[in-house]
């Protein structure tokens, strides 16, 4: 009887490595689930690329971009940042607007005519996107300007107006930098700027602003383009400073002029 009891106890005893094995399985399962969730919830989705297009983009990159960003796009200290993780969206924005390649080193890359064809820009974007995951070219359905106008105006006012002005007229920043005016900017470039964060602009990934919310912001900007200054003369859309100056110069000047005219009439 004692022998049978001992045998049963041995069979019920857990192996010393069983606990470790359970912990390892739990960690692997949890990590896998988190990685899957993060990849679906993030805006960092690589754009679809073709090997041939990426190879062509690599040649264009070597001839035009490697001096500043390095032969392997890893960046050059003090000259140009690494392009790993920036995605196709950043490349398309910077190159399509002529900001890259830089005309000269300065505090901010300024917009100028692009130096590449649409096909070359696509090839460059595909090459950079093939290096590592990053924000891809936005879906055209978010660029139509048919979103929620009121929500877009509120989102723009909360997230963008402090730099770009509530009317999208742009504004000065520190150390010679500036937030550019947004009138006439293509919707695709607005979206790409939001997900890539060029210059001093923060990144608005899909956890900050969903694609639908970005579409609402684009709707608001398109509304401003189509309805310029509904209140009358915009005075540069610079707000109370220009309006106050206008009133001080022309308003006070008109009062002085009328006063002189009345005095002259009386005499």
C-alpha positions as protocol buffer text, in pm:
chain_id: "A"
residue {
  index: 1
  type: UNK
  ca { x: 0 y: 0 z: 0 }
}
residue {
  index: 2
  type: UNK
  ca { x: 285 y: 241 z: 87 }
}
residue {
  index: 3
  type: UNK
  ca { x: 456 y: 162 z: -242 }
}
residue {
  index: 4
  type: UNK
  ca { x: 143 y: 240 z: -442 }
}
residue {
  index: 5
  type: UNK
  ca { x: 97 y: 572 z: -257 }
}
residue {
  index: 6
  type: UNK
  ca { x: 457 y: 674 z: -331 }
}
residue {
  index: 7
  type: UNK
  ca { x: 417 y: 584 z: -697 }
}
residue {
  index: 8
  type: UNK
  ca { x: 98 y: 796 z: -722 }
}
residue {
  index: 9
  type: UNK
  ca { x: 272 y: 1093 z: -556 }
}
residue {
  index: 10
  type: UNK
  ca { x: 558 y: 1075 z: -806 }
}
residue {
  index: 11
  type: UNK
  ca { x: 314 y: 1069 z: -1098 }
}
residue {
  index: 12
  type: UNK
  ca { x: 131 y: 1379 z: -962 }
}
residue {
  index: 13
  type: UNK
  ca { x: 451 y: 1577 z: -899 }
}
residue {
  index: 14
  type: UNK
  ca { x: 524 y: 1845 z: -1167 }
}
residue {
  index: 15
  type: UNK
  ca { x: 855 y: 1827 z: -1350 }
}
residue {
  index: 16
  type: UNK
  ca { x: 1099 y: 2104 z: -1235 }
}
residue {
  index: 17
  type: UNK
  ca { x: 1118 y: 2247 z: -1590 }
}
residue {
  index: 18
  type: UNK
  ca { x: 741 y: 2254 z: -1640 }
}
residue {
  index: 19
  type: UNK
  ca { x: 700 y: 2594 z: -1471 }
}
residue {
  index: 20
  type: UNK
  ca { x: 977 y: 2747 z: -1685 }
}
residue {
  index: 21
  type: UNK
  ca { x: 823 y: 2599 z: -1998 }
}
residue {
  index: 22
  type: UNK
  ca { x: 483 y: 2748 z: -1913 }
}
residue {
  index: 23
  type: UNK
  ca { x: 638 y: 3092 z: -1851 }
}
residue {
  index: 24
  type: UNK
  ca { x: 823 y: 3081 z: -2185 }
}
residue {
  index: 25
  type: UNK
  ca { x: 506 y: 2978 z: -2372 }
}
residue {
  index: 26
  type: UNK
  ca { x: 311 y: 3258 z: -2202 }
}
residue {
  index: 27
  type: UNK
  ca { x: 574 y: 3520 z: -2291 }
}
residue {
  index: 28
  type: UNK
  ca { x: 594 y: 3409 z: -2654 }
}
residue {
  index: 29
  type: UNK
  ca { x: 215 y: 3409 z: -2689 }
}
residue {
  index: 30
  type: UNK
  ca { x: 178 y: 3752 z: -2527 }
}
residue {
  index: 31
  type: UNK
  ca { x: 460 y: 3901 z: -2735 }
}
residue {
  index: 32
  type: UNK
  ca { x: 318 y: 3762 z: -3056 }
}
residue {
  index: 33
  type: UNK
  ca { x: -29 y: 3896 z: -2982 }
}
residue {
  index: 34
  type: UNK
  ca { x: 111 y: 4240 z: -2896 }
}
residue {
  index: 35
  type: UNK
  ca { x: 319 y: 4252 z: -3214 }
}
residue {
  index: 36
  type: UNK
  ca { x: 16 y: 4157 z: -3421 }
}
residue {
  index: 37
  type: UNK
  ca { x: -199 y: 4423 z: -3255 }
}
residue {
  index: 38
  type: UNK
  ca { x: 69 y: 4691 z: -3292 }
}
residue {
  index: 39
  type: UNK
  ca { x: 120 y: 4620 z: -3660 }
}
residue {
  index: 40
  type: UNK
  ca { x: -252 y: 4651 z: -3734 }
}
residue {
  index: 41
  type: UNK
  ca { x: -311 y: 4961 z: -3520 }
}
residue {
  index: 42
  type: UNK
  ca { x: -10 y: 5160 z: -3638 }
}
residue {
  index: 43
  type: UNK
  ca { x: 16 y: 5390 z: -3937 }
}
residue {
  index: 44
  type: UNK
  ca { x: 360 y: 5249 z: -4014 }
}
residue {
  index: 45
  type: UNK
  ca { x: 248 y: 5026 z: -4296 }
}
residue {
  index: 46
  type: UNK
  ca { x: 500 y: 4967 z: -4575 }
}
residue {
  index: 47
  type: UNK
  ca { x: 387 y: 5066 z: -4921 }
}
residue {
  index: 48
  type: UNK
  ca { x: 355 y: 4795 z: -5184 }
}
residue {
  index: 49
  type: UNK
  ca { x: 677 y: 4777 z: -5382 }
}
residue {
  index: 50
  type: UNK
  ca { x: 814 y: 4586 z: -5675 }
}
residue {
  index: 51
  type: UNK
  ca { x: 1171 y: 4459 z: -5687 }
}
residue {
  index: 52
  type: UNK
  ca { x: 1234 y: 4616 z: -6027 }
}
residue {
  index: 53
  type: UNK
  ca { x: 1102 y: 4954 z: -5915 }
}
residue {
  index: 54
  type: UNK
  ca { x: 1302 y: 4943 z: -5592 }
}
residue {
  index: 55
  type: UNK
  ca { x: 1618 y: 4855 z: -5788 }
}
residue {
  index: 56
  type: UNK
  ca { x: 1565 y: 5153 z: -6015 }
}
residue {
  index: 57
  type: UNK
  ca { x: 1503 y: 5370 z: -5710 }
}
residue {
  index: 58
  type: UNK
  ca { x: 1830 y: 5251 z: -5557 }
}
residue {
  index: 59
  type: UNK
  ca { x: 2019 y: 5376 z: -5864 }
}
residue {
  index: 60
  type: UNK
  ca { x: 1847 y: 5716 z: -5846 }
}
residue {
  index: 61
  type: UNK
  ca { x: 1918 y: 5731 z: -5474 }
}
residue {
  index: 62
  type: UNK
  ca { x: 2288 y: 5654 z: -5523 }
}
residue {
  index: 63
  type: UNK
  ca { x: 2321 y: 5929 z: -5784 }
}
residue {
  index: 64
  type: UNK
  ca { x: 2122 y: 6201 z: -5606 }
}
residue {
  index: 65
  type: UNK
  ca { x: 2075 y: 6129 z: -5234 }
}
residue {
  index: 66
  type: UNK
  ca { x: 2364 y: 5917 z: -5106 }
}
residue {
  index: 67
  type: UNK
  ca { x: 2594 y: 6214 z: -5049 }
}
residue {
  index: 68
  type: UNK
  ca { x: 2379 y: 6337 z: -4762 }
}
residue {
  index: 69
  type: UNK
  ca { x: 2192 y: 6025 z: -4652 }
}
residue {
  index: 70
  type: UNK
  ca { x: 2468 y: 5767 z: -4696 }
}
residue {
  index: 71
  type: UNK
  ca { x: 2518 y: 5493 z: -4953 }
}
residue {
  index: 72
  type: UNK
  ca { x: 2288 y: 5259 z: -4761 }
}
residue {
  index: 73
  type: UNK
  ca { x: 2048 y: 5538 z: -4651 }
}
residue {
  index: 74
  type: UNK
  ca { x: 2179 y: 5513 z: -4296 }
}
residue {
  index: 75
  type: UNK
  ca { x: 2245 y: 5885 z: -4274 }
}
residue {
  index: 76
  type: UNK
  ca { x: 2559 y: 6098 z: -4252 }
}
residue {
  index: 77
  type: UNK
  ca { x: 2636 y: 6264 z: -3918 }
}
residue {
  index: 78
  type: UNK
  ca { x: 2575 y: 6637 z: -3929 }
}
residue {
  index: 79
  type: UNK
  ca { x: 2459 y: 6626 z: -4292 }
}
residue {
  index: 80
  type: UNK
  ca { x: 2151 y: 6410 z: -4347 }
}
residue {
  index: 81
  type: UNK
  ca { x: 1940 y: 6178 z: -4128 }
}
residue {
  index: 82
  type: UNK
  ca { x: 1886 y: 5806 z: -4169 }
}
residue {
  index: 83
  type: UNK
  ca { x: 1593 y: 5715 z: -4392 }
}
residue {
  index: 84
  type: UNK
  ca { x: 1520 y: 5383 z: -4224 }
}
residue {
  index: 85
  type: UNK
  ca { x: 1158 y: 5387 z: -4108 }
}
residue {
  index: 86
  type: UNK
  ca { x: 1052 y: 5709 z: -4285 }
}
residue {
  index: 87
  type: UNK
  ca { x: 852 y: 5511 z: -4541 }
}
residue {
  index: 88
  type: UNK
  ca { x: 733 y: 5594 z: -4889 }
}
residue {
  index: 89
  type: UNK
  ca { x: 511 y: 5879 z: -4766 }
}
residue {
  index: 90
  type: UNK
  ca { x: 804 y: 6089 z: -4646 }
}
residue {
  index: 91
  type: UNK
  ca { x: 999 y: 6039 z: -4968 }
}
residue {
  index: 92
  type: UNK
  ca { x: 701 y: 6122 z: -5184 }
}
residue {
  index: 93
  type: UNK
  ca { x: 629 y: 6439 z: -4984 }
}
residue {
  index: 94
  type: UNK
  ca { x: 985 y: 6567 z: -4972 }
}
residue {
  index: 95
  type: UNK
  ca { x: 1076 y: 6493 z: -5334 }
}
residue {
  index: 96
  type: UNK
  ca { x: 740 y: 6576 z: -5495 }
}
residue {
  index: 97
  type: UNK
  ca { x: 738 y: 6922 z: -5335 }
}
residue {
  index: 98
  type: UNK
  ca { x: 1098 y: 6987 z: -5437 }
}
residue {
  index: 99
  type: UNK
  ca { x: 1223 y: 7012 z: -5080 }
}
residue {
  index: 100
  type: UNK
  ca { x: 1464 y: 6731 z: -5156 }
}
residue {
  index: 101
  type: UNK
  ca { x: 1733 y: 6727 z: -5279 }
}
residue {
  index: 102
  type: UNK
  ca { x: 1831 y: 7037 z: -5082 }
}
residue {
  index: 103
  type: UNK
  ca { x: 1943 y: 7337 z: -5283 }
}
residue {
  index: 104
  type: UNK
  ca { x: 2168 y: 7433 z: -4991 }
}
residue {
  index: 105
  type: UNK
  ca { x: 2204 y: 7356 z: -4623 }
}
residue {
  index: 106
  type: UNK
  ca { x: 1981 y: 7585 z: -4418 }
}
residue {
  index: 107
  type: UNK
  ca { x: 1751 y: 7596 z: -4120 }
}
residue {
  index: 108
  type: UNK
  ca { x: 1463 y: 7457 z: -4325 }
}
residue {
  index: 109
  type: UNK
  ca { x: 1408 y: 7287 z: -4659 }
}
residue {
  index: 110
  type: UNK
  ca { x: 1199 y: 7516 z: -4877 }
}
residue {
  index: 111
  type: UNK
  ca { x: 960 y: 7416 z: -5152 }
}
residue {
  index: 112
  type: UNK
  ca { x: 1085 y: 7445 z: -5509 }
}
residue {
  index: 113
  type: UNK
  ca { x: 1015 y: 7280 z: -5848 }
}
residue {
  index: 114
  type: UNK
  ca { x: 1077 y: 6907 z: -5838 }
}
residue {
  index: 115
  type: UNK
  ca { x: 1378 y: 6763 z: -6019 }
}
residue {
  index: 116
  type: UNK
  ca { x: 1231 y: 6420 z: -6089 }
}
residue {
  index: 117
  type: UNK
  ca { x: 951 y: 6265 z: -6291 }
}
residue {
  index: 118
  type: UNK
  ca { x: 654 y: 6095 z: -6127 }
}
residue {
  index: 119
  type: UNK
  ca { x: 800 y: 5754 z: -6217 }
}
residue {
  index: 120
  type: UNK
  ca { x: 1138 y: 5839 z: -6062 }
}
residue {
  index: 121
  type: UNK
  ca { x: 976 y: 5964 z: -5742 }
}
residue {
  index: 122
  type: UNK
  ca { x: 773 y: 5644 z: -5715 }
}
residue {
  index: 123
  type: UNK
  ca { x: 1088 y: 5437 z: -5766 }
}
residue {
  index: 124
  type: UNK
  ca { x: 1272 y: 5632 z: -5496 }
}
residue {
  index: 125
  type: UNK
  ca { x: 980 y: 5589 z: -5256 }
}
residue {
  index: 126
  type: UNK
  ca { x: 967 y: 5216 z: -5327 }
}
residue {
  index: 127
  type: UNK
  ca { x: 1338 y: 5180 z: -5260 }
}
residue {
  index: 128
  type: UNK
  ca { x: 1324 y: 5356 z: -4924 }
}
residue {
  index: 129
  type: UNK
  ca { x: 1008 y: 5165 z: -4830 }
}
residue {
  index: 130
  type: UNK
  ca { x: 1188 y: 4838 z: -4906 }
}
residue {
  index: 131
  type: UNK
  ca { x: 1455 y: 4915 z: -4644 }
}
residue {
  index: 132
  type: UNK
  ca { x: 1222 y: 4903 z: -4342 }
}
residue {
  index: 133
  type: UNK
  ca { x: 854 y: 4952 z: -4254 }
}
residue {
  index: 134
  type: UNK
  ca { x: 724 y: 5308 z: -4255 }
}
residue {
  index: 135
  type: UNK
  ca { x: 418 y: 5517 z: -4349 }
}
residue {
  index: 136
  type: UNK
  ca { x: 297 y: 5432 z: -4698 }
}
residue {
  index: 137
  type: UNK
  ca { x: 132 y: 5642 z: -4967 }
}
residue {
  index: 138
  type: UNK
  ca { x: -222 y: 5726 z: -4843 }
}
residue {
  index: 139
  type: UNK
  ca { x: -531 y: 5559 z: -4985 }
}
residue {
  index: 140
  type: UNK
  ca { x: -701 y: 5792 z: -5239 }
}
residue {
  index: 141
  type: UNK
  ca { x: -1034 y: 5751 z: -5059 }
}
residue {
  index: 142
  type: UNK
  ca { x: -902 y: 5973 z: -4777 }
}
residue {
  index: 143
  type: UNK
  ca { x: -801 y: 6253 z: -5016 }
}
residue {
  index: 144
  type: UNK
  ca { x: -1136 y: 6338 z: -5176 }
}
residue {
  index: 145
  type: UNK
  ca { x: -1230 y: 6618 z: -4938 }
}
residue {
  index: 146
  type: UNK
  ca { x: -1573 y: 6473 z: -4864 }
}
residue {
  index: 147
  type: UNK
  ca { x: -1525 y: 6415 z: -4492 }
}
residue {
  index: 148
  type: UNK
  ca { x: -1680 y: 6588 z: -4192 }
}
residue {
  index: 149
  type: UNK
  ca { x: -1609 y: 6960 z: -4238 }
}
residue {
  index: 150
  type: UNK
  ca { x: -1700 y: 7069 z: -3884 }
}
residue {
  index: 151
  type: UNK
  ca { x: -1490 y: 6794 z: -3727 }
}
residue {
  index: 152
  type: UNK
  ca { x: -1201 y: 6876 z: -3958 }
}
residue {
  index: 153
  type: UNK
  ca { x: -1214 y: 7244 z: -3859 }
}
residue {
  index: 154
  type: UNK
  ca { x: -1207 y: 7152 z: -3490 }
}
residue {
  index: 155
  type: UNK
  ca { x: -920 y: 6906 z: -3533 }
}
residue {
  index: 156
  type: UNK
  ca { x: -721 y: 7161 z: -3732 }
}
residue {
  index: 157
  type: UNK
  ca { x: -784 y: 7430 z: -3472 }
}
residue {
  index: 158
  type: UNK
  ca { x: -669 y: 7200 z: -3189 }
}
residue {
  index: 159
  type: UNK
  ca { x: -369 y: 7037 z: -3358 }
}
residue {
  index: 160
  type: UNK
  ca { x: -245 y: 7265 z: -3636 }
}
residue {
  index: 161
  type: UNK
  ca { x: -358 y: 7627 z: -3597 }
}
residue {
  index: 162
  type: UNK
  ca { x: -92 y: 7722 z: -3341 }
}
residue {
  index: 163
  type: UNK
  ca { x: 171 y: 7693 z: -3617 }
}
residue {
  index: 164
  type: UNK
  ca { x: -17 y: 7714 z: -3948 }
}
residue {
  index: 165
  type: UNK
  ca { x: -273 y: 7979 z: -3840 }
}
residue {
  index: 166
  type: UNK
  ca { x: -644 y: 7896 z: -3813 }
}
residue {
  index: 167
  type: UNK
  ca { x: -686 y: 7997 z: -4178 }
}
residue {
  index: 168
  type: UNK
  ca { x: -388 y: 7787 z: -4291 }
}
residue {
  index: 169
  type: UNK
  ca { x: -189 y: 8100 z: -4381 }
}
residue {
  index: 170
  type: UNK
  ca { x: 129 y: 7974 z: -4213 }
}
residue {
  index: 171
  type: UNK
  ca { x: 338 y: 8147 z: -3951 }
}
residue {
  index: 172
  type: UNK
  ca { x: 688 y: 8212 z: -3818 }
}
residue {
  index: 173
  type: UNK
  ca { x: 863 y: 7974 z: -3579 }
}
residue {
  index: 174
  type: UNK
  ca { x: 1189 y: 8005 z: -3387 }
}
residue {
  index: 175
  type: UNK
  ca { x: 1543 y: 8030 z: -3528 }
}
residue {
  index: 176
  type: UNK
  ca { x: 1435 y: 8133 z: -3876 }
}
residue {
  index: 177
  type: UNK
  ca { x: 1202 y: 7838 z: -3928 }
}
residue {
  index: 178
  type: UNK
  ca { x: 840 y: 7867 z: -4036 }
}
residue {
  index: 179
  type: UNK
  ca { x: 518 y: 7675 z: -4083 }
}
residue {
  index: 180
  type: UNK
  ca { x: 424 y: 7701 z: -4451 }
}
residue {
  index: 181
  type: UNK
  ca { x: 92 y: 7824 z: -4583 }
}
residue {
  index: 182
  type: UNK
  ca { x: -147 y: 7541 z: -4668 }
}
residue {
  index: 183
  type: UNK
  ca { x: -350 y: 7706 z: -4943 }
}
residue {
  index: 184
  type: UNK
  ca { x: -332 y: 7509 z: -5266 }
}
residue {
  index: 185
  type: UNK
  ca { x: -139 y: 7218 z: -5112 }
}
residue {
  index: 186
  type: UNK
  ca { x: -238 y: 6884 z: -5265 }
}
residue {
  index: 187
  type: UNK
  ca { x: -439 y: 6659 z: -5030 }
}
residue {
  index: 188
  type: UNK
  ca { x: -189 y: 6375 z: -5072 }
}
residue {
  index: 189
  type: UNK
  ca { x: 90 y: 6603 z: -4947 }
}
residue {
  index: 190
  type: UNK
  ca { x: -118 y: 6718 z: -4650 }
}
residue {
  index: 191
  type: UNK
  ca { x: -179 y: 6355 z: -4550 }
}
residue {
  index: 192
  type: UNK
  ca { x: 186 y: 6257 z: -4605 }
}
residue {
  index: 193
  type: UNK
  ca { x: 304 y: 6550 z: -4393 }
}
residue {
  index: 194
  type: UNK
  ca { x: 76 y: 6441 z: -4109 }
}
residue {
  index: 195
  type: UNK
  ca { x: 211 y: 6086 z: -4103 }
}
residue {
  index: 196
  type: UNK
  ca { x: 577 y: 6172 z: -4163 }
}
residue {
  index: 197
  type: UNK
  ca { x: 622 y: 6496 z: -3963 }
}
residue {
  index: 198
  type: UNK
  ca { x: 858 y: 6699 z: -4185 }
}
residue {
  index: 199
  type: UNK
  ca { x: 1082 y: 6968 z: -4034 }
}
residue {
  index: 200
  type: UNK
  ca { x: 932 y: 7082 z: -3700 }
}
residue {
  index: 201
  type: UNK
  ca { x: 593 y: 6925 z: -3757 }
}
residue {
  index: 202
  type: UNK
  ca { x: 491 y: 6647 z: -3515 }
}
residue {
  index: 203
  type: UNK
  ca { x: 392 y: 6305 z: -3645 }
}
residue {
  index: 204
  type: UNK
  ca { x: 20 y: 6228 z: -3640 }
}
residue {
  index: 205
  type: UNK
  ca { x: 4 y: 5851 z: -3679 }
}
residue {
  index: 206
  type: UNK
  ca { x: -321 y: 5657 z: -3683 }
}
residue {
  index: 207
  type: UNK
  ca { x: -328 y: 5644 z: -3303 }
}
residue {
  index: 208
  type: UNK
  ca { x: -319 y: 6026 z: -3282 }
}
residue {
  index: 209
  type: UNK
  ca { x: -551 y: 6097 z: -3573 }
}
residue {
  index: 210
  type: UNK
  ca { x: -729 y: 5815 z: -3751 }
}
residue {
  index: 211
  type: UNK
  ca { x: -728 y: 5811 z: -4134 }
}
residue {
  index: 212
  type: UNK
  ca { x: -1089 y: 5932 z: -4127 }
}
residue {
  index: 213
  type: UNK
  ca { x: -990 y: 6226 z: -3904 }
}
residue {
  index: 214
  type: UNK
  ca { x: -703 y: 6313 z: -4136 }
}
residue {
  index: 215
  type: UNK
  ca { x: -957 y: 6309 z: -4419 }
}
residue {
  index: 216
  type: UNK
  ca { x: -1170 y: 6554 z: -4218 }
}
residue {
  index: 217
  type: UNK
  ca { x: -874 y: 6791 z: -4182 }
}
residue {
  index: 218
  type: UNK
  ca { x: -816 y: 6772 z: -4558 }
}
residue {
  index: 219
  type: UNK
  ca { x: -1185 y: 6850 z: -4610 }
}
residue {
  index: 220
  type: UNK
  ca { x: -1148 y: 7165 z: -4401 }
}
residue {
  index: 221
  type: UNK
  ca { x: -839 y: 7279 z: -4593 }
}
residue {
  index: 222
  type: UNK
  ca { x: -1014 y: 7222 z: -4925 }
}
residue {
  index: 223
  type: UNK
  ca { x: -1308 y: 7426 z: -4795 }
}
residue {
  index: 224
  type: UNK
  ca { x: -1071 y: 7714 z: -4718 }
}
residue {
  index: 225
  type: UNK
  ca { x: -934 y: 7694 z: -5073 }
}
residue {
  index: 226
  type: UNK
  ca { x: -1282 y: 7706 z: -5221 }
}
residue {
  index: 227
  type: UNK
  ca { x: -1417 y: 7977 z: -4986 }
}
residue {
  index: 228
  type: UNK
  ca { x: -1144 y: 8235 z: -4936 }
}
residue {
  index: 229
  type: UNK
  ca { x: -1214 y: 8504 z: -4679 }
}
residue {
  index: 230
  type: UNK
  ca { x: -1595 y: 8487 z: -4648 }
}
residue {
  index: 231
  type: UNK
  ca { x: -1582 y: 8789 z: -4417 }
}
residue {
  index: 232
  type: UNK
  ca { x: -1429 y: 9031 z: -4669 }
}
residue {
  index: 233
  type: UNK
  ca { x: -1070 y: 9150 z: -4715 }
}
residue {
  index: 234
  type: UNK
  ca { x: -845 y: 8888 z: -4550 }
}
residue {
  index: 235
  type: UNK
  ca { x: -543 y: 9119 z: -4488 }
}
residue {
  index: 236
  type: UNK
  ca { x: -313 y: 8822 z: -4528 }
}
residue {
  index: 237
  type: UNK
  ca { x: -509 y: 8609 z: -4281 }
}
residue {
  index: 238
  type: UNK
  ca { x: -264 y: 8718 z: -4013 }
}
residue {
  index: 239
  type: UNK
  ca { x: -528 y: 8782 z: -3750 }
}
residue {
  index: 240
  type: UNK
  ca { x: -563 y: 9071 z: -3504 }
}
residue {
  index: 241
  type: UNK
  ca { x: -215 y: 9215 z: -3567 }
}
residue {
  index: 242
  type: UNK
  ca { x: -275 y: 9305 z: -3931 }
}
residue {
  index: 243
  type: UNK
  ca { x: -637 y: 9398 z: -3860 }
}
residue {
  index: 244
  type: UNK
  ca { x: -538 y: 9629 z: -3576 }
}
residue {
  index: 245
  type: UNK
  ca { x: -266 y: 9788 z: -3787 }
}
residue {
  index: 246
  type: UNK
  ca { x: -513 y: 9841 z: -4071 }
}
residue {
  index: 247
  type: UNK
  ca { x: -762 y: 10011 z: -3838 }
}
residue {
  index: 248
  type: UNK
  ca { x: -489 y: 10224 z: -3676 }
}
residue {
  index: 249
  type: UNK
  ca { x: -347 y: 10352 z: -4006 }
}
residue {
  index: 250
  type: UNK
  ca { x: -654 y: 10383 z: -4226 }
}
residue {
  index: 251
  type: UNK
  ca { x: -922 y: 10426 z: -3959 }
}
residue {
  index: 252
  type: UNK
  ca { x: -733 y: 10688 z: -3759 }
}
residue {
  index: 253
  type: UNK
  ca { x: -610 y: 10847 z: -4083 }
}
residue {
  index: 254
  type: UNK
  ca { x: -969 y: 10878 z: -4207 }
}
residue {
  index: 255
  type: UNK
  ca { x: -1077 y: 11041 z: -3879 }
}
residue {
  index: 256
  type: UNK
  ca { x: -790 y: 11292 z: -3900 }
}
residue {
  index: 257
  type: UNK
  ca { x: -875 y: 11363 z: -4265 }
}
residue {
  index: 258
  type: UNK
  ca { x: -1243 y: 11423 z: -4189 }
}
residue {
  index: 259
  type: UNK
  ca { x: -1150 y: 11649 z: -3897 }
}
residue {
  index: 260
  type: UNK
  ca { x: -924 y: 11861 z: -4119 }
}
residue {
  index: 261
  type: UNK
  ca { x: -1193 y: 11879 z: -4386 }
}
residue {
  index: 262
  type: UNK
  ca { x: -1455 y: 11996 z: -4134 }
}
residue {
  index: 263
  type: UNK
  ca { x: -1217 y: 12261 z: -3997 }
}
residue {
  index: 264
  type: UNK
  ca { x: -1134 y: 12386 z: -4346 }
}
residue {
  index: 265
  type: UNK
  ca { x: -1503 y: 12399 z: -4434 }
}
residue {
  index: 266
  type: UNK
  ca { x: -1582 y: 12604 z: -4125 }
}
residue {
  index: 267
  type: UNK
  ca { x: -1312 y: 12859 z: -4210 }
}
